[in-house]
Amino acid sequence: MDRAALLYERILLSLRCGSVDLAALRSDFGYDMKARQGDLVRWLMEAGLATQRGAVLRLTERGYLLCDEISGRLCRDASRRAPR
């Protein structure tokens, strides 16, 4: 499995399990989700679909109902931009 696939899987599974540790994505993959997808992350929070505390991005109850759509957007973007 290549790094992009591993990053995709980490984001997808983390969201389904409750939260994504943005610091871990940065340290494990060199991927800064806030820097690369800041507009999408901000929109998720403004729409009440996610919250962030420290380096942890968590879906709200409403966001979890849309987990597949949200993770698809984050992963689709991440897989295009994943460090090699």
Gaussian input, Z-matrix of N, CA and C with variables (Angstrom, degrees):
# hf/3-21g

backbone

0 1
 N
 C     1     B1
 C     2     B2     1     A1
 N     3     B3     2     A2     1     D1
 C     4     B4     3     A3     2     D2
 C     5     B5     4     A4     3     D3
 N     6     B6     5     A5     4     D4
 C     7     B7     6     A6     5     D5
 C     8     B8     7     A7     6     D6
 N     9     B9     8     A8     7     D7
 C    10    B10     9     A9     8     D8
 C    11    B11    10    A10     9     D9
 N    12    B12    11    A11    10    D10
 C    13    B13    12    A12    11    D11
 C    14    B14    13    A13    12    D12
 N    15    B15    14    A14    13    D13
 C    16    B16    15    A15    14    D14
 C    17    B17    16    A16    15    D15
 N    18    B18    17    A17    16    D16
 C    19    B19    18    A18    17    D17
 C    20    B20    19    A19    18    D18
 N    21    B21    20    A20    19    D19
 C    22    B22    21    A21    20    D20
 C    23    B23    22    A22    21    D21
 N    24    B24    23    A23    22    D22
 C    25    B25    24    A24    23    D23
 C    26    B26    25    A25    24    D24
 N    27    B27    26    A26    25    D25
 C    28    B28    27    A27    26    D26
 C    29    B29    28    A28    27    D27
 N    30    B30    29    A29    28    D28
 C    31    B31    30    A30    29    D29
 C    32    B32    31    A31    30    D30
 N    33    B33    32    A32    31    D31
 C    34    B34    33    A33    32    D32
 C    35    B35    34    A34    33    D33
 N    36    B36    35    A35    34    D34
 C    37    B37    36    A36    35    D35
 C    38    B38    37    A37    36    D36
 N    39    B39    38    A38    37    D37
 C    40    B40    39    A39    38    D38
 C    41    B41    40    A40    39    D39
 N    42    B42    41    A41    40    D40
 C    43    B43    42    A42    41    D41
 C    44    B44    43    A43    42    D42
 N    45    B45    44    A44    43    D43
 C    46    B46    45    A45    44    D44
 C    47    B47    46    A46    45    D45
 N    48    B48    47    A47    46    D46
 C    49    B49    48    A48    47    D47
 C    50    B50    49    A49    48    D48
 N    51    B51    50    A50    49    D49
 C    52    B52    51    A51    50    D50
 C    53    B53    52    A52    51    D51
 N    54    B54    53    A53    52    D52
 C    55    B55    54    A54    53    D53
 C    56    B56    55    A55    54    D54
 N    57    B57    56    A56    55    D55
 C    58    B58    57    A57    56    D56
 C    59    B59    58    A58    57    D57
 N    60    B60    59    A59    58    D58
 C    61    B61    60    A60    59    D59
 C    62    B62    61    A61    60    D60
 N    63    B63    62    A62    61    D61
 C    64    B64    63    A63    62    D62
 C    65    B65    64    A64    63    D63
 N    66    B66    65    A65    64    D64
 C    67    B67    66    A66    65    D65
 C    68    B68    67    A67    66    D66
 N    69    B69    68    A68    67    D67
 C    70    B70    69    A69    68    D68
 C    71    B71    70    A70    69    D69
 N    72    B72    71    A71    70    D70
 C    73    B73    72    A72    71    D71
 C    74    B74    73    A73    72    D72
 N    75    B75    74    A74    73    D73
 C    76    B76    75    A75    74    D74
 C    77    B77    76    A76    75    D75
 N    78    B78    77    A77    76    D76
 C    79    B79    78    A78    77    D77
 C    80    B80    79    A79    78    D78
 N    81    B81    80    A80    79    D79
 C    82    B82    81    A81    80    D80
 C    83    B83    82    A82    81    D81
 N    84    B84    83    A83    82    D82
 C    85    B85    84    A84    83    D83
 C    86    B86    85    A85    84    D84
 N    87    B87    86    A86    85    D85
 C    88    B88    87    A87    86    D86
 C    89    B89    88    A88    87    D87
 N    90    B90    89    A89    88    D88
 C    91    B91    90    A90    89    D89
 C    92    B92    91    A91    90    D90
 N    93    B93    92    A92    91    D91
 C    94    B94    93    A93    92    D92
 C    95    B95    94    A94    93    D93
 N    96    B96    95    A95    94    D94
 C    97    B97    96    A96    95    D95
 C    98    B98    97    A97    96    D96
 N    99    B99    98    A98    97    D97
 C   100   B100    99    A99    98    D98
 C   101   B101   100   A100    99    D99
 N   102   B102   101   A101   100   D100
 C   103   B103   102   A102   101   D101
 C   104   B104   103   A103   102   D102
 N   105   B105   104   A104   103   D103
 C   106   B106   105   A105   104   D104
 C   107   B107   106   A106   105   D105
 N   108   B108   107   A107   106   D106
 C   109   B109   108   A108   107   D107
 C   110   B110   109   A109   108   D108
 N   111   B111   110   A110   109   D109
 C   112   B112   111   A111   110   D110
 C   113   B113   112   A112   111   D111
 N   114   B114   113   A113   112   D112
 C   115   B115   114   A114   113   D113
 C   116   B116   115   A115   114   D114
 N   117   B117   116   A116   115   D115
 C   118   B118   117   A117   116   D116
 C   119   B119   118   A118   117   D117
 N   120   B120   119   A119   118   D118
 C   121   B121   120   A120   119   D119
 C   122   B122   121   A121   120   D120
 N   123   B123   122   A122   121   D121
 C   124   B124   123   A123   122   D122
 C   125   B125   124   A124   123   D123
 N   126   B126   125   A125   124   D124
 C   127   B127   126   A126   125   D125
 C   128   B128   127   A127   126   D126
 N   129   B129   128   A128   127   D127
 C   130   B130   129   A129   128   D128
 C   131   B131   130   A130   129   D129
 N   132   B132   131   A131   130   D130
 C   133   B133   132   A132   131   D131
 C   134   B134   133   A133   132   D132
 N   135   B135   134   A134   133   D133
 C   136   B136   135   A135   134   D134
 C   137   B137   136   A136   135   D135
 N   138   B138   137   A137   136   D136
 C   139   B139   138   A138   137   D137
 C   140   B140   139   A139   138   D138
 N   141   B141   140   A140   139   D139
 C   142   B142   141   A141   140   D140
 C   143   B143   142   A142   141   D141
 N   144   B144   143   A143   142   D142
 C   145   B145   144   A144   143   D143
 C   146   B146   145   A145   144   D144
 N   147   B147   146   A146   145   D145
 C   148   B148   147   A147   146   D146
 C   149   B149   148   A148   147   D147
 N   150   B150   149   A149   148   D148
 C   151   B151   150   A150   149   D149
 C   152   B152   151   A151   150   D150
 N   153   B153   152   A152   151   D151
 C   154   B154   153   A153   152   D152
 C   155   B155   154   A154   153   D153
 N   156   B156   155   A155   154   D154
 C   157   B157   156   A156   155   D155
 C   158   B158   157   A157   156   D156
 N   159   B159   158   A158   157   D157
 C   160   B160   159   A159   158   D158
 C   161   B161   160   A160   159   D159
 N   162   B162   161   A161   160   D160
 C   163   B163   162   A162   161   D161
 C   164   B164   163   A163   162   D162
 N   165   B165   164   A164   163   D163
 C   166   B166   165   A165   164   D164
 C   167   B167   166   A166   165   D165
 N   168   B168   167   A167   166   D166
 C   169   B169   168   A168   167   D167
 C   170   B170   169   A169   168   D168
 N   171   B171   170   A170   169   D169
 C   172   B172   171   A171   170   D170
 C   173   B173   172   A172   171   D171
 N   174   B174   173   A173   172   D172
 C   175   B175   174   A174   173   D173
 C   176   B176   175   A175   174   D174
 N   177   B177   176   A176   175   D175
 C   178   B178   177   A177   176   D176
 C   179   B179   178   A178   177   D177
 N   180   B180   179   A179   178   D178
 C   181   B181   180   A180   179   D179
 C   182   B182   181   A181   180   D180
 N   183   B183   182   A182   181   D181
 C   184   B184   183   A183   182   D182
 C   185   B185   184   A184   183   D183
 N   186   B186   185   A185   184   D184
 C   187   B187   186   A186   185   D185
 C   188   B188   187   A187   186   D186
 N   189   B189   188   A188   187   D187
 C   190   B190   189   A189   188   D188
 C   191   B191   190   A190   189   D189
 N   192   B192   191   A191   190   D190
 C   193   B193   192   A192   191   D191
 C   194   B194   193   A193   192   D192
 N   195   B195   194   A194   193   D193
 C   196   B196   195   A195   194   D194
 C   197   B197   196   A196   195   D195
 N   198   B198   197   A197   196   D196
 C   199   B199   198   A198   197   D197
 C   200   B200   199   A199   198   D198
 N   201   B201   200   A200   199   D199
 C   202   B202   201   A201   200   D200
 C   203   B203   202   A202   201   D201
 N   204   B204   203   A203   202   D202
 C   205   B205   204   A204   203   D203
 C   206   B206   205   A205   204   D204
 N   207   B207   206   A206   205   D205
 C   208   B208   207   A207   206   D206
 C   209   B209   208   A208   207   D207
 N   210   B210   209   A209   208   D208
 C   211   B211   210   A210   209   D209
 C   212   B212   211   A211   210   D210
 N   213   B213   212   A212   211   D211
 C   214   B214   213   A213   212   D212
 C   215   B215   214   A214   213   D213
 N   216   B216   215   A215   214   D214
 C   217   B217   216   A216   215   D215
 C   218   B218   217   A217   216   D216
 N   219   B219   218   A218   217   D217
 C   220   B220   219   A219   218   D218
 C   221   B221   220   A220   219   D219
 N   222   B222   221   A221   220   D220
 C   223   B223   222   A222   221   D221
 C   224   B224   223   A223   222   D222
 N   225   B225   224   A224   223   D223
 C   226   B226   225   A225   224   D224
 C   227   B227   226   A226   225   D225
 N   228   B228   227   A227   226   D226
 C   229   B229   228   A228   227   D227
 C   230   B230   229   A229   228   D228
 N   231   B231   230   A230   229   D229
 C   232   B232   231   A231   230   D230
 C   233   B233   232   A232   231   D231
 N   234   B234   233   A233   232   D232
 C   235   B235   234   A234   233   D233
 C   236   B236   235   A235   234   D234
 N   237   B237   236   A236   235   D235
 C   238   B238   237   A237   236   D236
 C   239   B239   238   A238   237   D237
 N   240   B240   239   A239   238   D238
 C   241   B241   240   A240   239   D239
 C   242   B242   241   A241   240   D240
 N   243   B243   242   A242   241   D241
 C   244   B244   243   A243   242   D242
 C   245   B245   244   A244   243   D243
 N   246   B246   245   A245   244   D244
 C   247   B247   246   A246   245   D245
 C   248   B248   247   A247   246   D246
 N   249   B249   248   A248   247   D247
 C   250   B250   249   A249   248   D248
 C   251   B251   250   A250   249   D249

   B1=1.4485
   B2=1.5280
   B3=1.3221
   B4=1.4611
   B5=1.5319
   B6=1.3325
   B7=1.4736
   B8=1.5247
   B9=1.3207
   B10=1.4620
   B11=1.5259
   B12=1.3238
   B13=1.4668
   B14=1.5218
   B15=1.3277
   B16=1.4676
   B17=1.5227
   B18=1.3231
   B19=1.4590
   B20=1.5231
   B21=1.3153
   B22=1.4585
   B23=1.5306
   B24=1.3211
   B25=1.4592
   B26=1.5278
   B27=1.3215
   B28=1.4694
   B29=1.5212
   B30=1.3296
   B31=1.4643
   B32=1.5233
   B33=1.3114
   B34=1.4588
   B35=1.5336
   B36=1.3097
   B37=1.4574
   B38=1.5223
   B39=1.3141
   B40=1.4678
   B41=1.5234
   B42=1.3227
   B43=1.4677
   B44=1.5199
   B45=1.2893
   B46=1.4706
   B47=1.5274
   B48=1.3214
   B49=1.4721
   B50=1.5229
   B51=1.3135
   B52=1.4501
   B53=1.5033
   B54=1.3326
   B55=1.4611
   B56=1.5231
   B57=1.3285
   B58=1.4624
   B59=1.5226
   B60=1.3090
   B61=1.4640
   B62=1.5261
   B63=1.3211
   B64=1.4662
   B65=1.5224
   B66=1.3353
   B67=1.4696
   B68=1.5257
   B69=1.3224
   B70=1.4715
   B71=1.5243
   B72=1.3374
   B73=1.4721
   B74=1.5209
   B75=1.3320
   B76=1.4654
   B77=1.5237
   B78=1.3313
   B79=1.4731
   B80=1.5347
   B81=1.3210
   B82=1.4669
   B83=1.5308
   B84=1.3426
   B85=1.4637
   B86=1.5238
   B87=1.3355
   B88=1.4544
   B89=1.5213
   B90=1.3292
   B91=1.4598
   B92=1.5266
   B93=1.3155
   B94=1.4637
   B95=1.5310
   B96=1.3183
   B97=1.4545
   B98=1.5252
   B99=1.3381
   B100=1.4681
   B101=1.5264
   B102=1.3136
   B103=1.4651
   B104=1.5258
   B105=1.2943
   B106=1.4609
   B107=1.5176
   B108=1.3359
   B109=1.4585
   B110=1.5253
   B111=1.3187
   B112=1.4599
   B113=1.5106
   B114=1.3269
   B115=1.4705
   B116=1.5229
   B117=1.3140
   B118=1.4652
   B119=1.5235
   B120=1.3209
   B121=1.4657
   B122=1.5275
   B123=1.3266
   B124=1.4716
   B125=1.5236
   B126=1.3241
   B127=1.4545
   B128=1.5282
   B129=1.3246
   B130=1.4696
   B131=1.5279
   B132=1.3274
   B133=1.4542
   B134=1.5279
   B135=1.3164
   B136=1.4699
   B137=1.5240
   B138=1.3213
   B139=1.4640
   B140=1.5313
   B141=1.3250
   B142=1.4602
   B143=1.5108
   B144=1.3288
   B145=1.4622
   B146=1.5166
   B147=1.3240
   B148=1.4649
   B149=1.5265
   B150=1.3227
   B151=1.4523
   B152=1.5244
   B153=1.3075
   B154=1.4626
   B155=1.5175
   B156=1.2924
   B157=1.4570
   B158=1.5157
   B159=1.3185
   B160=1.4655
   B161=1.5126
   B162=1.3185
   B163=1.4614
   B164=1.5220
   B165=1.3313
   B166=1.4678
   B167=1.5232
   B168=1.3108
   B169=1.4546
   B170=1.5171
   B171=1.3235
   B172=1.4654
   B173=1.5232
   B174=1.3285
   B175=1.4529
   B176=1.5172
   B177=1.3294
   B178=1.4532
   B179=1.5334
   B180=1.3130
   B181=1.4650
   B182=1.5287
   B183=1.3164
   B184=1.4715
   B185=1.5285
   B186=1.3334
   B187=1.4552
   B188=1.5133
   B189=1.3410
   B190=1.4617
   B191=1.5270
   B192=1.3421
   B193=1.4642
   B194=1.5276
   B195=1.3289
   B196=1.4683
   B197=1.5301
   B198=1.3136
   B199=1.4712
   B200=1.5291
   B201=1.3184
   B202=1.4685
   B203=1.5237
   B204=1.3238
   B205=1.4684
   B206=1.5257
   B207=1.3318
   B208=1.4721
   B209=1.5237
   B210=1.3247
   B211=1.4650
   B212=1.5200
   B213=1.3256
   B214=1.4584
   B215=1.5170
   B216=1.3300
   B217=1.4675
   B218=1.5220
   B219=1.3220
   B220=1.4669
   B221=1.5278
   B222=1.3045
   B223=1.4674
   B224=1.5171
   B225=1.3002
   B226=1.4701
   B227=1.5248
   B228=1.3196
   B229=1.4543
   B230=1.5289
   B231=1.3210
   B232=1.4660
   B233=1.5274
   B234=1.3261
   B235=1.4614
   B236=1.5213
   B237=1.3372
   B238=1.4734
   B239=1.5050
   B240=1.3296
   B241=1.4529
   B242=1.5190
   B243=1.3006
   B244=1.4635
   B245=1.5228
   B246=1.3406
   B247=1.4626
   B248=1.5244
   B249=1.2785
   B250=1.4808
   B251=1.5028
   A1=108.35
   A2=117.27
   A3=119.60
   A4=110.87
   A5=116.19
   A6=121.46
   A7=112.66
   A8=117.02
   A9=119.69
   A10=110.48
   A11=116.89
   A12=120.78
   A13=111.26
   A14=116.35
   A15=119.69
   A16=111.63
   A17=116.67
   A18=121.08
   A19=109.91
   A20=117.21
   A21=123.22
   A22=109.61
   A23=116.14
   A24=121.34
   A25=111.54
   A26=117.43
   A27=120.74
   A28=111.00
   A29=117.01
   A30=120.66
   A31=110.29
   A32=116.81
   A33=122.21
   A34=111.52
   A35=116.67
   A36=120.17
   A37=112.15
   A38=117.15
   A39=120.08
   A40=111.00
   A41=117.15
   A42=119.76
   A43=111.07
   A44=117.08
   A45=120.07
   A46=112.14
   A47=116.01
   A48=120.14
   A49=112.53
   A50=117.96
   A51=119.47
   A52=116.95
   A53=118.62
   A54=118.91
   A55=111.38
   A56=113.71
   A57=121.17
   A58=107.96
   A59=116.19
   A60=121.19
   A61=107.55
   A62=115.04
   A63=120.15
   A64=112.10
   A65=116.99
   A66=120.69
   A67=110.50
   A68=117.02
   A69=120.42
   A70=110.96
   A71=117.25
   A72=119.37
   A73=110.13
   A74=115.29
   A75=120.25
   A76=110.55
   A77=116.95
   A78=118.72
   A79=112.32
   A80=117.79
   A81=120.70
   A82=113.46
   A83=116.44
   A84=120.08
   A85=114.12
   A86=117.68
   A87=120.26
   A88=111.16
   A89=116.85
   A90=122.41
   A91=110.16
   A92=116.90
   A93=123.16
   A94=108.26
   A95=116.27
   A96=121.12
   A97=112.22
   A98=117.91
   A99=120.29
   A100=110.96
   A101=117.31
   A102=120.19
   A103=111.22
   A104=117.46
   A105=121.04
   A106=114.03
   A107=116.73
   A108=120.29
   A109=110.81
   A110=116.07
   A111=121.27
   A112=113.64
   A113=117.87
   A114=120.48
   A115=111.43
   A116=116.60
   A117=120.57
   A118=110.51
   A119=118.00
   A120=121.80
   A121=110.00
   A122=117.39
   A123=121.01
   A124=111.14
   A125=116.15
   A126=119.86
   A127=111.41
   A128=116.98
   A129=120.36
   A130=110.96
   A131=116.66
   A132=120.31
   A133=111.11
   A134=117.58
   A135=121.03
   A136=111.86
   A137=117.21
   A138=122.25
   A139=111.70
   A140=117.02
   A141=120.53
   A142=114.06
   A143=116.31
   A144=121.14
   A145=113.13
   A146=116.88
   A147=121.22
   A148=109.30
   A149=114.51
   A150=122.15
   A151=107.18
   A152=115.04
   A153=119.01
   A154=108.82
   A155=115.36
   A156=122.40
   A157=106.61
   A158=114.94
   A159=118.90
   A160=109.09
   A161=115.62
   A162=120.80
   A163=112.39
   A164=116.89
   A165=120.01
   A166=110.46
   A167=115.70
   A168=123.17
   A169=107.18
   A170=115.78
   A171=121.04
   A172=108.96
   A173=115.84
   A174=119.98
   A175=109.29
   A176=115.70
   A177=120.17
   A178=107.64
   A179=115.88
   A180=119.32
   A181=109.92
   A182=115.91
   A183=120.97
   A184=110.85
   A185=116.38
   A186=120.84
   A187=112.43
   A188=115.90
   A189=119.03
   A190=111.11
   A191=116.45
   A192=119.68
   A193=111.32
   A194=116.32
   A195=122.58
   A196=111.74
   A197=116.50
   A198=122.36
   A199=112.57
   A200=117.61
   A201=119.63
   A202=111.46
   A203=116.76
   A204=120.65
   A205=110.95
   A206=116.80
   A207=121.25
   A208=110.50
   A209=116.46
   A210=118.59
   A211=110.67
   A212=117.40
   A213=120.22
   A214=111.90
   A215=116.34
   A216=119.79
   A217=111.28
   A218=116.82
   A219=119.44
   A220=110.97
   A221=116.79
   A222=120.23
   A223=112.34
   A224=116.66
   A225=120.05
   A226=109.21
   A227=115.56
   A228=120.45
   A229=110.53
   A230=116.82
   A231=121.21
   A232=111.16
   A233=117.22
   A234=118.68
   A235=112.31
   A236=116.49
   A237=119.72
   A238=111.81
   A239=116.60
   A240=120.85
   A241=114.00
   A242=117.67
   A243=121.13
   A244=110.02
   A245=116.12
   A246=120.08
   A247=109.35
   A248=116.03
   A249=120.20
   A250=110.44
   D1=132.64
   D2=-179.50
   D3=-83.01
   D4=171.48
   D5=-175.92
   D6=-62.47
   D7=-37.23
   D8=179.29
   D9=-63.83
   D10=-41.66
   D11=178.53
   D12=-66.26
   D13=-39.39
   D14=177.84
   D15=-65.58
   D16=-40.09
   D17=177.22
   D18=-63.78
   D19=-46.49
   D20=178.14
   D21=-55.33
   D22=-49.05
   D23=-178.84
   D24=-63.25
   D25=-40.85
   D26=179.79
   D27=-61.79
   D28=-45.89
   D29=-179.60
   D30=-63.62
   D31=-48.92
   D32=-178.10
   D33=-58.97
   D34=-51.43
   D35=-177.78
   D36=-69.15
   D37=-36.59
   D38=178.81
   D39=-62.78
   D40=-44.68
   D41=178.54
   D42=-63.61
   D43=-41.53
   D44=179.54
   D45=-66.32
   D46=-28.66
   D47=179.11
   D48=-89.81
   D49=-3.37
   D50=173.95
   D51=131.34
   D52=-38.84
   D53=-176.64
   D54=-161.84
   D55=159.26
   D56=176.59
   D57=-113.71
   D58=126.23
   D59=176.00
   D60=-86.94
   D61=103.53
   D62=-176.10
   D63=-65.73
   D64=-33.21
   D65=177.63
   D66=-65.79
   D67=-37.98
   D68=178.59
   D69=-67.71
   D70=-37.87
   D71=176.26
   D72=-61.08
   D73=-40.43
   D74=-179.56
   D75=-67.18
   D76=-45.78
   D77=-176.58
   D78=-74.89
   D79=-36.42
   D80=-176.85
   D81=-82.39
   D82=-32.13
   D83=-173.74
   D84=-123.89
   D85=-7.83
   D86=-175.12
   D87=69.33
   D88=24.71
   D89=-175.88
   D90=-109.80
   D91=116.59
   D92=-179.92
   D93=-101.87
   D94=94.98
   D95=-175.61
   D96=-60.84
   D97=-41.43
   D98=-178.86
   D99=-64.60
   D100=-39.12
   D101=-179.94
   D102=-72.09
   D103=-38.74
   D104=-175.19
   D105=-88.69
   D106=-26.58
   D107=-177.23
   D108=-131.23
   D109=32.44
   D110=-175.98
   D111=-54.83
   D112=-40.53
   D113=-179.65
   D114=-62.39
   D115=-43.53
   D116=-179.98
   D117=-67.85
   D118=-43.67
   D119=179.05
   D120=-62.28
   D121=-44.63
   D122=177.63
   D123=-60.82
   D124=-44.04
   D125=178.77
   D126=-60.75
   D127=-42.86
   D128=178.48
   D129=-58.30
   D130=-42.01
   D131=179.91
   D132=-70.59
   D133=-43.85
   D134=179.36
   D135=-63.77
   D136=-32.66
   D137=-179.98
   D138=-82.03
   D139=-1.74
   D140=-179.94
   D141=75.05
   D142=22.38
   D143=-179.63
   D144=-97.18
   D145=-16.21
   D146=-178.93
   D147=-151.27
   D148=158.90
   D149=173.09
   D150=-131.35
   D151=160.84
   D152=175.43
   D153=-134.19
   D154=129.91
   D155=173.54
   D156=-127.87
   D157=115.79
   D158=-174.67
   D159=62.25
   D160=-126.91
   D161=-178.53
   D162=-99.94
   D163=17.74
   D164=-176.79
   D165=-111.81
   D166=121.26
   D167=175.94
   D168=-98.65
   D169=123.93
   D170=-176.37
   D171=-128.05
   D172=136.75
   D173=175.12
   D174=-75.59
   D175=143.69
   D176=173.46
   D177=-78.50
   D178=176.57
   D179=177.77
   D180=-59.16
   D181=-42.89
   D182=177.47
   D183=-64.57
   D184=-41.28
   D185=178.81
   D186=-64.43
   D187=-36.34
   D188=-179.01
   D189=-64.50
   D190=-30.70
   D191=176.56
   D192=-63.58
   D193=-23.62
   D194=178.84
   D195=-109.62
   D196=22.04
   D197=-173.36
   D198=-53.16
   D199=-44.83
   D200=-177.47
   D201=-63.89
   D202=-42.54
   D203=178.92
   D204=-65.79
   D205=-45.17
   D206=-179.22
   D207=-64.56
   D208=-48.64
   D209=-179.25
   D210=-64.49
   D211=-34.61
   D212=176.83
   D213=-61.12
   D214=-43.80
   D215=178.78
   D216=-66.66
   D217=-44.44
   D218=179.83
   D219=-66.10
   D220=-41.76
   D221=-177.85
   D222=-72.55
   D223=-38.37
   D224=178.87
   D225=-60.28
   D226=-45.03
   D227=179.55
   D228=-68.72
   D229=-41.59
   D230=-178.80
   D231=-64.52
   D232=-40.37
   D233=-177.57
   D234=-67.03
   D235=-27.39
   D236=175.84
   D237=-75.54
   D238=-27.80
   D239=-172.58
   D240=-111.03
   D241=5.77
   D242=-175.90
   D243=-64.76
   D244=137.86
   D245=175.21
   D246=-63.00
   D247=145.80
   D248=178.85
   D249=-87.28

